[in-house]
Amino acid sequence: MTNSIEELDLADAGITSIVWCSGFRYDFGIIQLPVFDDSSQPVHHRGVARCPGLYFLGLKAPLP
């Protein structure tokens, strides 16, 4: 049996980047940040979210 990690201090662990590949459909359930519109779509400008250090790649451009 392995122990699961339920909390991680990224700075203490020396982690500076995370690449999250979600596959063929959108699933943003793990992101608990205020970066989504009323339709649960990420708000971004050219992939840059409004939370510093968070970027989205491979998404359609948001509608104006």
Buried (B, 14 or more C-beta within 10 A) or exposed (E): EEEEEEEEEEEEEEEEEEEEEEEEEEEBEEBEEEBEEEEEBBEBEEEEBEEEEBEBEEEEEEEE
